Amino acid sequence: MTVNLDRFAQGPPNPADAKVMAECAGCGGEIYPHEDVYVVDGEILHNEWECLVRYIDPDVIPIEEALK
Ligand SMILES: [Zn+2]
């Protein structure tokens, strides 16, 4: 007896196959169509604070140090 698997041949669309538009300059992750992004100095970042901070990589120091 043969089981007909034709209806399984075409699975659901895989999110991993979605077209990658760019790579985030902050986290290095992929950016997909229709996503909002930050643009900093021509670099493209996810619209996420974490990516922005990772890209800018600011120094965290006490205010007294910053004013020296
Ligand atoms: Zn990112």
PDB file of the backbone (N, CA, C, O) and the ligand in Angstrom, with CONECT records:
HET     ZN  A 101       1
ATOM      1  N   MET A   1       0.845  -1.202   0.000  1.00  0.00           N
ATOM      2  CA  MET A   1       0.000   0.000   0.000  1.00  0.00           C
ATOM      3  C   MET A   1       0.880   1.253   0.000  1.00  0.00           C
ATOM      4  O   MET A   1       1.843   1.352   0.761  1.00  0.00           O
ATOM      5  N   THR A   2       0.535   2.190  -0.855  1.00  0.00           N
ATOM      6  CA  THR A   2       1.306   3.415  -0.972  1.00  0.00           C
ATOM      7  C   THR A   2       0.547   4.585  -0.357  1.00  0.00           C
ATOM      8  O   THR A   2      -0.633   4.793  -0.640  1.00  0.00           O
ATOM      9  N   VAL A   3       1.235   5.340   0.481  1.00  0.00           N
ATOM     10  CA  VAL A   3       0.614   6.526   1.066  1.00  0.00           C
ATOM     11  C   VAL A   3       0.924   7.722   0.170  1.00  0.00           C
ATOM     12  O   VAL A   3       2.077   7.966  -0.185  1.00  0.00           O
ATOM     13  N   ASN A   4      -0.084   8.435  -0.173  1.00  0.00           N
ATOM     14  CA  ASN A   4       0.099   9.595  -1.040  1.00  0.00           C
ATOM     15  C   ASN A   4       0.509  10.808  -0.208  1.00  0.00           C
ATOM     16  O   ASN A   4      -0.265  11.299   0.614  1.00  0.00           O
ATOM     17  N   LEU A   5       1.726  11.281  -0.428  1.00  0.00           N
ATOM     18  CA  LEU A   5       2.248  12.399   0.363  1.00  0.00           C
ATOM     19  C   LEU A   5       2.246  13.710  -0.424  1.00  0.00           C
ATOM     20  O   LEU A   5       2.836  14.702   0.004  1.00  0.00           O
ATOM     21  N   ASP A   6       1.581  13.703  -1.569  1.00  0.00           N
ATOM     22  CA  ASP A   6       1.629  14.888  -2.426  1.00  0.00           C
ATOM     23  C   ASP A   6       1.245  16.166  -1.684  1.00  0.00           C
ATOM     24  O   ASP A   6       1.850  17.219  -1.887  1.00  0.00           O
ATOM     25  N   ARG A   7       0.244  16.065  -0.832  1.00  0.00           N
ATOM     26  CA  ARG A   7      -0.228  17.303  -0.201  1.00  0.00           C
ATOM     27  C   ARG A   7       0.759  17.828   0.844  1.00  0.00           C
ATOM     28  O   ARG A   7       0.611  18.939   1.353  1.00  0.00           O
ATOM     29  N   PHE A   8       1.778  17.000   1.158  1.00  0.00           N
ATOM     30  CA  PHE A   8       2.797  17.477   2.098  1.00  0.00           C
ATOM     31  C   PHE A   8       4.038  17.998   1.374  1.00  0.00           C
ATOM     32  O   PHE A   8       4.954  18.531   2.001  1.00  0.00           O
ATOM     33  N   ALA A   9       4.058  17.842   0.065  1.00  0.00           N
ATOM     34  CA  ALA A   9       5.257  18.205  -0.689  1.00  0.00           C
ATOM     35  C   ALA A   9       5.553  19.696  -0.570  1.00  0.00           C
ATOM     36  O   ALA A   9       6.711  20.113  -0.565  1.00  0.00           O
ATOM     37  N   GLN A  10       4.503  20.483  -0.475  1.00  0.00           N
ATOM     38  CA  GLN A  10       4.698  21.926  -0.367  1.00  0.00           C
ATOM     39  C   GLN A  10       4.293  22.371   1.031  1.00  0.00           C
ATOM     40  O   GLN A  10       3.113  22.583   1.309  1.00  0.00           O
ATOM     41  N   GLY A  11       5.274  22.509   1.898  1.00  0.00           N
ATOM     42  CA  GLY A  11       5.002  22.869   3.282  1.00  0.00           C
ATOM     43  C   GLY A  11       4.634  24.325   3.417  1.00  0.00           C
ATOM     44  O   GLY A  11       4.592  25.072   2.440  1.00  0.00           O
ATOM     45  N   PRO A  12       4.369  24.714   4.651  1.00  0.00           N
ATOM     46  CA  PRO A  12       4.066  26.125   4.901  1.00  0.00           C
ATOM     47  C   PRO A  12       5.297  26.974   4.644  1.00  0.00           C
ATOM     48  O   PRO A  12       6.419  26.487   4.780  1.00  0.00           O
ATOM     49  N   PRO A  13       5.110  28.228   4.276  1.00  0.00           N
ATOM     50  CA  PRO A  13       6.269  29.089   4.028  1.00  0.00           C
ATOM     51  C   PRO A  13       7.153  29.186   5.257  1.00  0.00           C
ATOM     52  O   PRO A  13       6.671  29.412   6.367  1.00  0.00           O
ATOM     53  N   ASN A  14       8.432  29.017   5.052  1.00  0.00           N
ATOM     54  CA  ASN A  14       9.391  29.057   6.160  1.00  0.00           C
ATOM     55  C   ASN A  14       9.874  30.486   6.377  1.00  0.00           C
ATOM     56  O   ASN A  14      10.419  31.100   5.460  1.00  0.00           O
ATOM     57  N   PRO A  15       9.677  31.025   7.588  1.00  0.00           N
ATOM     58  CA  PRO A  15      10.120  32.404   7.852  1.00  0.00           C
ATOM     59  C   PRO A  15      11.599  32.596   7.560  1.00  0.00           C
ATOM     60  O   PRO A  15      12.024  33.696   7.206  1.00  0.00           O
ATOM     61  N   ALA A  16      12.381  31.541   7.704  1.00  0.00           N
ATOM     62  CA  ALA A  16      13.819  31.646   7.466  1.00  0.00           C
ATOM     63  C   ALA A  16      14.127  31.892   6.002  1.00  0.00           C
ATOM     64  O   ALA A  16      15.223  32.334   5.655  1.00  0.00           O
ATOM     65  N   ASP A  17      13.150  31.602   5.137  1.00  0.00           N
ATOM     66  CA  ASP A  17      13.361  31.817   3.712  1.00  0.00           C
ATOM     67  C   ASP A  17      12.978  33.223   3.270  1.00  0.00           C
ATOM     68  O   ASP A  17      13.186  33.597   2.116  1.00  0.00           O
ATOM     69  N   ALA A  18      12.414  34.008   4.201  1.00  0.00           N
ATOM     70  CA  ALA A  18      12.022  35.369   3.847  1.00  0.00           C
ATOM     71  C   ALA A  18      13.243  36.134   3.363  1.00  0.00           C
ATOM     72  O   ALA A  18      14.356  35.937   3.851  1.00  0.00           O
ATOM     73  N   LYS A  19      13.013  36.999   2.406  1.00  0.00           N
ATOM     74  CA  LYS A  19      14.127  37.739   1.816  1.00  0.00           C
ATOM     75  C   LYS A  19      14.772  38.641   2.860  1.00  0.00           C
ATOM     76  O   LYS A  19      14.093  39.425   3.523  1.00  0.00           O
ATOM     77  N   VAL A  20      16.078  38.522   2.997  1.00  0.00           N
ATOM     78  CA  VAL A  20      16.808  39.377   3.931  1.00  0.00           C
ATOM     79  C   VAL A  20      17.169  40.664   3.210  1.00  0.00           C
ATOM     80  O   VAL A  20      17.825  40.647   2.169  1.00  0.00           O
ATOM     81  N   MET A  21      16.730  41.782   3.777  1.00  0.00           N
ATOM     82  CA  MET A  21      16.962  43.070   3.131  1.00  0.00           C
ATOM     83  C   MET A  21      18.312  43.657   3.518  1.00  0.00           C
ATOM     84  O   MET A  21      18.965  44.320   2.712  1.00  0.00           O
ATOM     85  N   ALA A  22      18.724  43.410   4.751  1.00  0.00           N
ATOM     86  CA  ALA A  22      19.961  44.004   5.243  1.00  0.00           C
ATOM     87  C   ALA A  22      20.384  43.298   6.512  1.00  0.00           C
ATOM     88  O   ALA A  22      19.641  42.499   7.081  1.00  0.00           O
ATOM     89  N   GLU A  23      21.588  43.608   6.943  1.00  0.00           N
ATOM     90  CA  GLU A  23      22.083  43.061   8.196  1.00  0.00           C
ATOM     91  C   GLU A  23      22.215  44.217   9.185  1.00  0.00           C
ATOM     92  O   GLU A  23      22.760  45.268   8.847  1.00  0.00           O
ATOM     93  N   CYS A  24      21.722  44.024  10.393  1.00  0.00           N
ATOM     94  CA  CYS A  24      21.757  45.067  11.412  1.00  0.00           C
ATOM     95  C   CYS A  24      23.202  45.347  11.822  1.00  0.00           C
ATOM     96  O   CYS A  24      23.954  44.434  12.165  1.00  0.00           O
ATOM     97  N   ALA A  25      23.572  46.620  11.779  1.00  0.00           N
ATOM     98  CA  ALA A  25      24.941  46.989  12.149  1.00  0.00           C
ATOM     99  C   ALA A  25      25.134  46.931  13.663  1.00  0.00           C
ATOM    100  O   ALA A  25      26.258  47.043  14.154  1.00  0.00           O
ATOM    101  N   GLY A  26      24.046  46.756  14.395  1.00  0.00           N
ATOM    102  CA  GLY A  26      24.149  46.680  15.842  1.00  0.00           C
ATOM    103  C   GLY A  26      24.314  45.258  16.320  1.00  0.00           C
ATOM    104  O   GLY A  26      25.337  44.916  16.913  1.00  0.00           O
ATOM    105  N   CYS A  27      23.320  44.421  16.069  1.00  0.00           N
ATOM    106  CA  CYS A  27      23.334  43.055  16.582  1.00  0.00           C
ATOM    107  C   CYS A  27      23.776  42.045  15.533  1.00  0.00           C
ATOM    108  O   CYS A  27      24.017  40.882  15.855  1.00  0.00           O
ATOM    109  N   GLY A  28      23.885  42.480  14.282  1.00  0.00           N
ATOM    110  CA  GLY A  28      24.305  41.559  13.234  1.00  0.00           C
ATOM    111  C   GLY A  28      23.178  40.689  12.709  1.00  0.00           C
ATOM    112  O   GLY A  28      23.385  39.841  11.841  1.00  0.00           O
ATOM    113  N   GLY A  29      21.973  40.905  13.247  1.00  0.00           N
ATOM    114  CA  GLY A  29      20.833  40.101  12.830  1.00  0.00           C
ATOM    115  C   GLY A  29      20.296  40.530  11.475  1.00  0.00           C
ATOM    116  O   GLY A  29      20.672  41.569  10.932  1.00  0.00           O
ATOM    117  N   GLU A  30      19.408  39.703  10.946  1.00  0.00           N
ATOM    118  CA  GLU A  30      18.852  39.976   9.634  1.00  0.00           C
ATOM    119  C   GLU A  30      17.647  40.895   9.734  1.00  0.00           C
ATOM    120  O   GLU A  30      16.891  40.854  10.705  1.00  0.00           O
ATOM    121  N   ILE A  31      17.483  41.725   8.710  1.00  0.00           N
ATOM    122  CA  ILE A  31      16.360  42.656   8.661  1.00  0.00           C
ATOM    123  C   ILE A  31      15.508  42.294   7.452  1.00  0.00           C
ATOM    124  O   ILE A  31      16.005  42.198   6.330  1.00  0.00           O
ATOM    125  N   TYR A  32      14.231  42.097   7.698  1.00  0.00           N
ATOM    126  CA  TYR A  32      13.330  41.602   6.686  1.00  0.00           C
ATOM    127  C   TYR A  32      12.450  42.719   6.119  1.00  0.00           C
ATOM    128  O   TYR A  32      12.366  43.804   6.695  1.00  0.00           O
ATOM    129  N   PRO A  33      11.804  42.448   4.999  1.00  0.00           N
ATOM    130  CA  PRO A  33      10.937  43.465   4.393  1.00  0.00           C
ATOM    131  C   PRO A  33       9.880  43.964   5.373  1.00  0.00           C
ATOM    132  O   PRO A  33       9.416  43.228   6.243  1.00  0.00           O
ATOM    133  N   HIS A  34       9.518  45.217   5.212  1.00  0.00           N
ATOM    134  CA  HIS A  34       8.448  45.874   5.971  1.00  0.00           C
ATOM    135  C   HIS A  34       8.844  46.200   7.407  1.00  0.00           C
ATOM    136  O   HIS A  34       8.010  46.668   8.182  1.00  0.00           O
ATOM    137  N   GLU A  35      10.108  45.960   7.778  1.00  0.00           N
ATOM    138  CA  GLU A  35      10.552  46.349   9.113  1.00  0.00           C
ATOM    139  C   GLU A  35      10.958  47.822   9.124  1.00  0.00           C
ATOM    140  O   GLU A  35      11.537  48.315   8.156  1.00  0.00           O
ATOM    141  N   ASP A  36      10.660  48.510  10.195  1.00  0.00           N
ATOM    142  CA  ASP A  36      11.190  49.853  10.396  1.00  0.00           C
ATOM    143  C   ASP A  36      12.611  49.729  10.915  1.00  0.00           C
ATOM    144  O   ASP A  36      12.924  48.819  11.683  1.00  0.00           O
ATOM    145  N   VAL A  37      13.465  50.641  10.496  1.00  0.00           N
ATOM    146  CA  VAL A  37      14.868  50.575  10.916  1.00  0.00           C
ATOM    147  C   VAL A  37      15.359  51.951  11.338  1.00  0.00           C
ATOM    148  O   VAL A  37      14.784  52.974  10.967  1.00  0.00           O
ATOM    149  N   TYR A  38      16.413  51.956  12.106  1.00  0.00           N
ATOM    150  CA  TYR A  38      17.161  53.176  12.373  1.00  0.00           C
ATOM    151  C   TYR A  38      18.249  53.296  11.320  1.00  0.00           C
ATOM    152  O   TYR A  38      18.824  52.295  10.893  1.00  0.00           O
ATOM    153  N   VAL A  39      18.528  54.514  10.908  1.00  0.00           N
ATOM    154  CA  VAL A  39      19.671  54.755  10.030  1.00  0.00           C
ATOM    155  C   VAL A  39      20.603  55.719  10.744  1.00  0.00           C
ATOM    156  O   VAL A  39      20.228  56.855  11.035  1.00  0.00           O
ATOM    157  N   VAL A  40      21.819  55.265  11.025  1.00  0.00           N
ATOM    158  CA  VAL A  40      22.803  56.077  11.733  1.00  0.00           C
ATOM    159  C   VAL A  40      24.079  56.106  10.905  1.00  0.00           C
ATOM    160  O   VAL A  40      24.690  55.068  10.656  1.00  0.00           O
ATOM    161  N   ASP A  41      24.476  57.297  10.483  1.00  0.00           N
ATOM    162  CA  ASP A  41      25.686  57.434   9.666  1.00  0.00           C
ATOM    163  C   ASP A  41      25.631  56.514   8.451  1.00  0.00           C
ATOM    164  O   ASP A  41      26.654  55.976   8.028  1.00  0.00           O
ATOM    165  N   GLY A  42      24.446  56.337   7.896  1.00  0.00           N
ATOM    166  CA  GLY A  42      24.303  55.494   6.718  1.00  0.00           C
ATOM    167  C   GLY A  42      24.223  54.013   7.020  1.00  0.00           C
ATOM    168  O   GLY A  42      24.004  53.205   6.118  1.00  0.00           O
ATOM    169  N   GLU A  43      24.398  53.651   8.275  1.00  0.00           N
ATOM    170  CA  GLU A  43      24.272  52.244   8.659  1.00  0.00           C
ATOM    171  C   GLU A  43      22.816  51.948   9.032  1.00  0.00           C
ATOM    172  O   GLU A  43      22.101  52.811   9.540  1.00  0.00           O
ATOM    173  N   ILE A  44      22.402  50.722   8.769  1.00  0.00           N
ATOM    174  CA  ILE A  44      21.020  50.326   9.031  1.00  0.00           C
ATOM    175  C   ILE A  44      20.963  49.458  10.280  1.00  0.00           C
ATOM    176  O   ILE A  44      21.724  48.501  10.428  1.00  0.00           O
ATOM    177  N   LEU A  45      20.056  49.808  11.165  1.00  0.00           N
ATOM    178  CA  LEU A  45      19.894  49.073  12.415  1.00  0.00           C
ATOM    179  C   LEU A  45      18.428  48.709  12.608  1.00  0.00           C
ATOM    180  O   LEU A  45      17.533  49.380  12.094  1.00  0.00           O
ATOM    181  N   HIS A  46      18.199  47.625  13.365  1.00  0.00           N
ATOM    182  CA  HIS A  46      16.829  47.350  13.794  1.00  0.00           C
ATOM    183  C   HIS A  46      16.277  48.562  14.545  1.00  0.00           C
ATOM    184  O   HIS A  46      17.034  49.340  15.125  1.00  0.00           O
ATOM    185  N   ASN A  47      14.988  48.709  14.528  1.00  0.00           N
ATOM    186  CA  ASN A  47      14.340  49.774  15.283  1.00  0.00           C
ATOM    187  C   ASN A  47      14.240  49.352  16.752  1.00  0.00           C
ATOM    188  O   ASN A  47      13.151  49.224  17.311  1.00  0.00           O
ATOM    189  N   GLU A  48      15.409  49.141  17.354  1.00  0.00           N
ATOM    190  CA  GLU A  48      15.481  48.668  18.736  1.00  0.00           C
ATOM    191  C   GLU A  48      16.555  49.468  19.461  1.00  0.00           C
ATOM    192  O   GLU A  48      17.631  49.721  18.918  1.00  0.00           O
ATOM    193  N   TRP A  49      16.255  49.854  20.669  1.00  0.00           N
ATOM    194  CA  TRP A  49      17.245  50.574  21.463  1.00  0.00           C
ATOM    195  C   TRP A  49      18.503  49.750  21.636  1.00  0.00           C
ATOM    196  O   TRP A  49      19.614  50.278  21.589  1.00  0.00           O
ATOM    197  N   GLU A  50      18.327  48.466  21.834  1.00  0.00           N
ATOM    198  CA  GLU A  50      19.483  47.616  22.093  1.00  0.00           C
ATOM    199  C   GLU A  50      20.455  47.640  20.921  1.00  0.00           C
ATOM    200  O   GLU A  50      21.671  47.689  21.109  1.00  0.00           O
ATOM    201  N   CYS A  51      19.907  47.604  19.712  1.00  0.00           N
ATOM    202  CA  CYS A  51      20.768  47.623  18.533  1.00  0.00           C
ATOM    203  C   CYS A  51      21.457  48.975  18.399  1.00  0.00           C
ATOM    204  O   CYS A  51      22.630  49.055  18.036  1.00  0.00           O
ATOM    205  N   LEU A  52      20.714  50.032  18.698  1.00  0.00           N
ATOM    206  CA  LEU A  52      21.267  51.384  18.618  1.00  0.00           C
ATOM    207  C   LEU A  52      22.428  51.543  19.597  1.00  0.00           C
ATOM    208  O   LEU A  52      23.488  52.059  19.243  1.00  0.00           O
ATOM    209  N   VAL A  53      22.214  51.097  20.817  1.00  0.00           N
ATOM    210  CA  VAL A  53      23.256  51.232  21.837  1.00  0.00           C
ATOM    211  C   VAL A  53      24.457  50.357  21.492  1.00  0.00           C
ATOM    212  O   VAL A  53      25.605  50.755  21.687  1.00  0.00           O
ATOM    213  N   ARG A  54      24.181  49.174  20.984  1.00  0.00           N
ATOM    214  CA  ARG A  54      25.292  48.285  20.622  1.00  0.00           C
ATOM    215  C   ARG A  54      26.112  48.877  19.485  1.00  0.00           C
ATOM    216  O   ARG A  54      27.331  48.714  19.441  1.00  0.00           O
ATOM    217  N   TYR A  55      25.443  49.563  18.568  1.00  0.00           N
ATOM    218  CA  TYR A  55      26.167  50.146  17.441  1.00  0.00           C
ATOM    219  C   TYR A  55      26.990  51.350  17.898  1.00  0.00           C
ATOM    220  O   TYR A  55      28.171  51.469  17.574  1.00  0.00           O
ATOM    221  N   ILE A  56      26.351  52.230  18.649  1.00  0.00           N
ATOM    222  CA  ILE A  56      27.040  53.444  19.095  1.00  0.00           C
ATOM    223  C   ILE A  56      28.095  53.107  20.142  1.00  0.00           C
ATOM    224  O   ILE A  56      29.148  53.741  20.204  1.00  0.00           O
ATOM    225  N   ASP A  57      27.801  52.104  20.963  1.00  0.00           N
ATOM    226  CA  ASP A  57      28.733  51.620  21.975  1.00  0.00           C
ATOM    227  C   ASP A  57      29.274  52.757  22.842  1.00  0.00           C
ATOM    228  O   ASP A  57      30.488  52.946  22.920  1.00  0.00           O
ATOM    229  N   PRO A  58      28.402  53.506  23.486  1.00  0.00           N
ATOM    230  CA  PRO A  58      28.871  54.628  24.293  1.00  0.00           C
ATOM    231  C   PRO A  58      29.586  54.149  25.542  1.00  0.00           C
ATOM    232  O   PRO A  58      29.313  53.067  26.062  1.00  0.00           O
ATOM    233  N   ASP A  59      30.501  54.971  26.008  1.00  0.00           N
ATOM    234  CA  ASP A  59      31.159  54.687  27.281  1.00  0.00           C
ATOM    235  C   ASP A  59      30.206  55.032  28.412  1.00  0.00           C
ATOM    236  O   ASP A  59      29.525  56.057  28.364  1.00  0.00           O
ATOM    237  N   VAL A  60      30.156  54.190  29.420  1.00  0.00           N
ATOM    238  CA  VAL A  60      29.360  54.479  30.608  1.00  0.00           C
ATOM    239  C   VAL A  60      30.331  54.829  31.728  1.00  0.00           C
ATOM    240  O   VAL A  60      31.053  53.978  32.248  1.00  0.00           O
ATOM    241  N   ILE A  61      30.323  56.115  32.080  1.00  0.00           N
ATOM    242  CA  ILE A  61      31.243  56.596  33.115  1.00  0.00           C
ATOM    243  C   ILE A  61      30.490  57.544  34.032  1.00  0.00           C
ATOM    244  O   ILE A  61      29.440  58.060  33.651  1.00  0.00           O
ATOM    245  N   PRO A  62      30.998  57.781  35.221  1.00  0.00           N
ATOM    246  CA  PRO A  62      30.352  58.733  36.132  1.00  0.00           C
ATOM    247  C   PRO A  62      30.381  60.132  35.534  1.00  0.00           C
ATOM    248  O   PRO A  62      31.296  60.484  34.790  1.00  0.00           O
ATOM    249  N   ILE A  63      29.366  60.926  35.869  1.00  0.00           N
ATOM    250  CA  ILE A  63      29.274  62.282  35.341  1.00  0.00           C
ATOM    251  C   ILE A  63      30.515  63.096  35.669  1.00  0.00           C
ATOM    252  O   ILE A  63      30.940  63.934  34.874  1.00  0.00           O
ATOM    253  N   GLU A  64      31.094  62.853  36.833  1.00  0.00           N
ATOM    254  CA  GLU A  64      32.290  63.607  37.213  1.00  0.00           C
ATOM    255  C   GLU A  64      33.426  63.347  36.209  1.00  0.00           C
ATOM    256  O   GLU A  64      34.186  64.251  35.863  1.00  0.00           O
ATOM    257  N   GLU A  65      33.521  62.090  35.753  1.00  0.00           N
ATOM    258  CA  GLU A  65      34.551  61.750  34.769  1.00  0.00           C
ATOM    259  C   GLU A  65      34.269  62.442  33.438  1.00  0.00           C
ATOM    260  O   GLU A  65      35.172  62.941  32.766  1.00  0.00           O
ATOM    261  N   ALA A  66      32.972  62.455  33.079  1.00  0.00           N
ATOM    262  CA  ALA A  66      32.579  62.996  31.779  1.00  0.00           C
ATOM    263  C   ALA A  66      32.886  64.490  31.688  1.00  0.00           C
ATOM    264  O   ALA A  66      33.139  64.999  30.596  1.00  0.00           O
ATOM    265  N   LEU A  67      32.867  65.192  32.808  1.00  0.00           N
ATOM    266  CA  LEU A  67      33.064  66.641  32.803  1.00  0.00           C
ATOM    267  C   LEU A  67      34.533  67.047  32.928  1.00  0.00           C
ATOM    268  O   LEU A  67      34.855  68.235  32.907  1.00  0.00           O
ATOM    269  N   LYS A  68      35.400  66.083  33.053  1.00  0.00           N
ATOM    270  CA  LYS A  68      36.825  66.423  33.225  1.00  0.00           C
ATOM    271  C   LYS A  68      37.384  67.060  31.967  1.00  0.00           C
ATOM    272  O   LYS A  68      38.563  67.411  31.925  1.00  0.00           O
TER     273      LYS A  68
HETATM  274 ZN    ZN A 101      19.672  44.555  15.495  1.00  0.00          ZN2+
END
